[in-house]
Amino acid sequence: MAIEEDLARIFLETLEKTEVGKKLSVNFKGQPHPVDVKYRFAGGWVVEQRLIPGMPIELTRGDDGFLEGIDITIQTNEGLKELKTD
């Protein structure tokens, strides 16, 4: 989805502009859906995080060359469903 790719690109660009050692906090306010964030690091490390609506991503900027990419997936939110019992 283009929106998710744009969000990931903007987030990565913002992180790259952040001074090393400084904290970056990004919040998906107004987004009533869970957001999955996957961080890909050098050496094959992958960290996955699911954010509930309103929960921010908080990262401290490190040195260049370790973070290879970020993927963002906005999940669908079907809300509460009626549980049918017999």
Protein Blocks (a to p, Z undefined) as FASTA:
>chain_A
ZZlmmmmmmmmmmmmmpcghiacdddfehiacdcddddddehhiacdddddehiacdddd
ddehkanbdcddddddebjaddddZZ
